[in-house]
Amino acid sequence: MTDLEKHSISSDATLLEALQRLNKLPGGIMTLFVLDGHRRILGSLTDGDIRRALIDGSSLQQSVDKACHRNFHYVTAGDIDPEVLSMCRANGIRLIPEVDGDGRPVSLVDLTKLRTVLPLRAVLMAGGRGERLRPMTLTTPKPLLQIEGKAIIDYNIEALAACGIKEIVVTTRYLAEQIYEHFAQPVAGVQVRCVTEDKPLGTIGAVADIWPSSQQGNTLVMNSDLLTTISFEDMYLRHRSTAADVTIAVVPYQVSVPYAILTLDSDDPDKVIAIEEKPSYSYYANAGIYIFSNSLLATLVPGEHCDATDLIGRALAAGRKVTYYPIKGTWIDVGSPVDFRQAGELMRHHNSMTNS
């Protein structure tokens, strides 16, 4: 029996039958959706709805259509709005039906299993040699290095899967056969597809060879060797609300100068007009995570080397909109032995907090 069948009940069923059905649900979400004779949803039904109906004088033999909550939340099949899911999650609603144009449910979005459902496909770049992490990467590609018993790349696959992203491609080159073998089985319920670059194509050039050119939708592109708690949902909603062609995830980066810095007069470079003792400058640094409009990705030339920063530069030159999303939380580029040790300490702390 599917989740949809478990959580559906006919409109002519009695309140007693509904209570019996609710009692048989395997814990978790105690909600039924009431369907009419054409299998269209009339409303949602919980034990609270039944209790209120009984208090108001209904009998256990009363049909459920009289007690169901008609003002229920739903999303449209094939066009799920993450903002609606975010609102539902904030209001404690954990099961949302996905309905077709006739109001019939086709599936259920379970927010105890998913954080959201984002209309994105994803590409993870995993072709680098990881030379700064040698000797560990002499025989193992960096994305497959284990941190607290799990490959680095799998933390990212799991985070994407939790956002309902099912179309995930990993680009490979160095020790590619190991990455293919790793993803021979699904990870977090997603069958990840691997592609190999015949020659180095930069940090985004390989995307041109993955999918046919498309003018619709967006693609998330990221380095596979990051450890981050970024909210892909918030990043996507910012990308959508700003109507951007590119959204760059960024992290704060501060530069402290240990000396007094002179400011010179622009009209007389021999003249000092100010002196500042040990100043600090704050910047946003590129975090290696992007959302690109597919119309921009369609400008990539198959087989041509291109870095993400090159494509962004071309977008800026063409007058396309580029914006940024500051990461709130953890971001580690696992590029050195120090970063690798820090990532391990972070995950040990995270796991101890989760299991406590």
C-alpha positions in Angstrom: 0.0 0.0 0.0 1.4 3.4 -1.0 1.5 6.4 1.4 -1.2 8.0 -0.6 -3.5 5.0 -0.1 -2.7 4.8 3.6 -3.6 8.5 4.1 -6.8 8.5 1.9 -10.4 7.7 2.9 -13.7 7.8 1.0 -16.0 10.7 1.8 -18.8 8.3 2.7 -16.8 6.5 5.3 -17.9 7.0 8.9 -16.0 8.8 11.7 -15.6 5.5 13.4 -13.9 4.0 10.3 -11.7 7.1 10.1 -10.6 6.6 13.7 -9.8 3.0 13.0 -7.8 4.0 9.9 -5.9 6.6 11.9 -5.1 4.1 14.6 -3.5 1.8 12.0 -1.2 4.5 10.7 2.4 3.6 11.6 3.0 6.6 13.9 4.2 9.9 12.7 1.7 11.9 10.7 -1.9 11.2 11.8 -3.8 12.7 8.8 -6.2 11.4 6.2 -7.4 13.1 3.0 -11.0 12.7 2.2 -11.8 11.8 -1.4 -15.1 12.1 -3.2 -16.5 9.6 -5.7 -14.2 11.0 -8.4 -11.2 10.7 -6.1 -10.9 14.5 -5.8 -9.8 15.8 -2.4 -12.5 17.4 -0.3 -10.4 18.1 2.7 -8.0 16.8 5.4 -9.0 14.9 8.5 -7.2 14.4 11.8 -8.3 13.0 15.2 -8.7 16.6 16.3 -11.2 17.2 13.5 -13.1 14.1 14.6 -13.0 15.1 18.3 -14.4 18.5 17.5 -17.2 17.0 15.4 -18.2 14.7 18.2 -18.2 17.6 20.7 -20.5 19.5 18.3 -23.0 16.6 18.4 -22.0 14.3 15.5 -22.1 10.6 16.0 -19.5 8.0 15.1 -21.7 6.9 12.2 -21.6 10.4 10.7 -19.7 10.5 7.3 -16.3 12.0 7.3 -17.1 14.6 4.7 -19.1 16.5 7.4 -16.0 16.8 9.6 -13.1 17.2 7.3 -11.1 20.4 7.1 -11.9 22.0 3.7 -9.4 24.8 3.8 -6.4 22.4 3.5 -3.0 23.1 2.0 -1.8 21.5 -1.2 0.7 21.9 -4.1 0.2 21.5 -7.8 1.6 18.4 -9.5 4.6 19.3 -11.6 4.8 22.8 -10.3 5.5 22.5 -6.5 6.1 25.9 -4.9 8.8 25.6 -2.3 7.4 28.8 -0.6 4.2 26.9 0.1 6.1 24.1 1.6 8.1 26.5 3.7 4.9 28.1 5.0 3.5 24.6 5.8 6.6 23.6 7.7 6.5 26.8 9.7 2.9 26.1 10.6 3.6 22.5 11.7 1.9 21.0 8.6 3.9 17.9 7.6 1.9 16.1 5.0 0.9 18.0 1.8 -1.0 16.5 -1.1 0.3 17.0 -4.7 -2.8 17.4 -6.8 -3.5 17.4 -10.6 -5.6 19.9 -12.5 -8.8 18.1 -11.5 -8.0 18.2 -7.8 -7.0 14.5 -7.6 -4.0 13.6 -5.5 -1.1 12.0 -7.3 1.4 11.9 -4.4 2.1 13.2 -1.0 5.0 15.5 0.2 6.1 14.3 3.6 8.1 17.0 5.3 9.3 14.6 7.9 11.3 12.9 5.2 12.0 15.9 2.9 12.9 19.4 3.9 11.4 20.8 0.6 11.0 20.1 -3.1 13.1 22.4 -5.2 12.6 22.5 -9.0 16.3 22.2 -9.7 18.7 19.7 -11.2 22.2 19.5 -9.7 25.8 19.0 -10.9 28.6 18.1 -8.6 32.1 18.6 -9.8 34.4 15.8 -8.8 37.2 15.7 -11.3 40.0 17.3 -9.4 43.2 15.5 -8.2 43.1 16.9 -4.7 46.9 17.4 -4.7 47.0 19.3 -1.4 45.6 16.3 0.4 48.3 13.9 -0.8 49.1 11.1 0.1 45.5 10.4 0.9 44.4 11.3 -2.6 47.1 9.2 -4.4 44.7 6.2 -4.4 41.3 7.8 -3.5 39.6 10.7 -5.2 39.1 13.6 -2.8 35.2 13.4 -2.9 35.4 9.8 -1.6 37.6 10.5 1.4 35.8 9.5 4.5 34.8 11.9 7.2 33.3 10.2 10.2 32.6 7.1 8.2 31.0 8.8 5.2 32.4 10.0 1.9 32.5 13.8 1.6 30.4 13.9 -1.5 27.6 11.8 0.2 27.0 14.6 2.7 26.1 16.8 -0.3 24.1 14.2 -2.1 22.0 13.6 1.0 21.5 17.4 1.5 20.3 17.7 -2.1 18.0 14.6 -1.8 16.5 16.1 1.3 15.5 19.0 -0.9 13.6 16.8 -3.3 16.3 17.1 -6.0 16.4 13.8 -7.9 18.3 14.6 -11.0 21.9 14.7 -9.8 25.0 14.3 -12.0 28.6 14.0 -10.9 31.4 15.0 -13.3 34.6 12.9 -12.9 38.1 12.6 -14.3 40.7 11.7 -11.8 40.2 8.0 -10.6 36.8 8.2 -12.2 36.2 4.4 -12.0 36.1 4.6 -8.2 33.4 7.3 -8.3 31.4 5.2 -10.8 31.6 2.2 -8.5 30.6 4.3 -5.5 27.4 5.5 -7.2 26.5 2.1 -8.7 23.9 2.0 -5.9 21.6 4.8 -5.0 22.6 7.3 -2.3 19.8 8.7 -0.1 17.3 7.2 -2.5 18.8 9.0 -5.6 20.4 7.2 -8.5 23.3 9.5 -9.2 24.6 9.6 -12.8 28.3 10.0 -13.5 29.9 11.5 -16.6 33.6 11.6 -17.4 35.5 14.5 -18.9 37.7 13.4 -21.8 39.8 16.5 -21.1 39.8 19.1 -18.4 36.9 21.4 -19.0 37.1 23.7 -16.0 34.7 24.0 -13.1 31.6 24.2 -15.3 32.5 23.4 -18.9 31.3 19.8 -18.5 27.7 20.9 -18.0 27.4 21.6 -21.7 27.8 17.9 -22.4 25.3 16.6 -19.8 21.9 17.8 -20.9 20.4 19.2 -24.1 20.3 22.9 -24.2 17.3 24.3 -22.3 15.9 27.8 -21.8 13.7 26.9 -18.9 14.4 26.2 -15.3 17.6 26.4 -13.2 20.6 24.2 -12.3 22.5 24.1 -9.1 26.3 23.6 -9.6 28.7 23.0 -6.8 32.1 21.6 -5.9 31.7 18.1 -4.5 34.3 18.4 -1.8 32.6 20.9 0.4 31.1 20.4 3.8 28.3 22.8 4.4 24.9 23.4 6.1 23.8 25.8 3.5 20.0 26.1 3.1 19.5 25.2 -0.6 15.8 26.2 -0.1 16.7 29.8 1.0 19.2 30.1 -1.7 16.7 29.0 -4.4 14.0 31.3 -3.1 16.5 34.2 -3.2 17.4 33.3 -6.7 13.8 33.2 -7.7 12.7 36.4 -5.9 15.5 38.4 -7.5 14.9 37.0 -11.0 18.6 36.3 -11.2 20.5 34.5 -13.9 23.2 33.6 -11.4 23.2 33.3 -7.6 26.5 32.8 -6.0 26.7 31.3 -2.5 29.3 33.3 -0.5 31.0 33.2 2.9 32.3 36.2 4.9 36.1 36.7 4.5 38.0 39.2 6.6 41.5 40.5 5.8 43.4 42.1 8.7 46.5 44.2 7.9 49.1 44.1 10.7 50.5 47.5 9.7 49.4 51.1 9.6 48.0 51.9 6.1 48.5 55.2 4.4 45.9 56.9 2.2 47.4 59.0 -0.6 45.9 62.1 -2.3 44.6 61.1 -5.7 45.6 64.5 -7.1 49.0 64.5 -5.4 50.4 61.0 -4.9 53.3 62.4 -2.9 50.8 63.7 -0.2 49.5 61.5 2.6 46.0 62.5 3.6 45.3 59.8 6.2 46.8 56.9 8.2 44.9 54.0 9.6 46.4 51.7 12.2 46.0 47.9 11.4 42.7 48.1 9.4 40.4 45.2 8.7 38.5 44.7 5.4 35.4 42.5 5.0 34.6 40.8 1.8 32.3 38.0 0.5 34.2 35.0 -0.8 32.9 32.6 -3.5 31.8 29.4 -1.8 31.8 27.2 -4.9 28.0 26.8 -5.0 25.9 28.4 -7.7 22.4 28.4 -9.1 22.5 29.2 -12.9 19.5 29.8 -15.2 19.4 27.1 -17.8 19.2 29.8 -20.5 22.7 31.0 -19.4 24.1 27.4 -19.2 22.8 27.0 -22.8 25.5 29.4 -23.9 28.2 27.0 -23.0 30.0 25.3 -25.9 30.3 21.5 -25.7 33.9 20.5 -25.2 35.1 24.0 -24.4 37.0 24.7 -21.2 35.1 27.1 -19.0 35.3 28.0 -15.3 32.2 29.1 -13.4 33.8 32.5 -12.8 34.4 32.8 -16.6 30.7 32.2 -17.2 29.7 34.6 -14.5 32.0 37.2 -16.1 30.3 36.7 -19.4 26.9 37.0 -17.8 27.9 40.4 -16.2 29.3 41.6 -19.5 26.0 40.7 -21.2 24.0 42.6 -18.6 22.5 39.6 -17.0 21.5 39.7 -13.3 24.0 38.2 -10.9 23.3 38.1 -7.2 24.6 36.4 -4.1 23.4 34.4 -1.1 25.3 34.5 2.2 25.7 31.1 3.8 24.4 31.0 7.4 26.1 28.1 9.1 28.9 25.8 8.3 31.1 25.9 5.1 34.4 24.1 4.8 36.4 23.7 1.6 38.1 20.4 2.4 41.2 21.3 0.5 44.1 20.8 3.0 45.0 18.4 5.9 44.0 21.2 8.3 40.6 21.5 6.7 40.2 17.7 6.7 40.9 17.5 10.4 38.5 20.4 11.1 35.8 18.8 9.1 36.2 15.6 11.1 36.0 17.5 14.4 32.9 19.3 13.2 31.1 16.1 12.2 32.0 14.4 15.4 30.5 17.3 17.3 27.4 17.3 15.1 26.9 13.5 15.5 27.3 13.7 19.3 24.7 16.5 19.4 22.3 14.6 17.1 22.6 11.3 19.1 22.4 13.0 22.6 
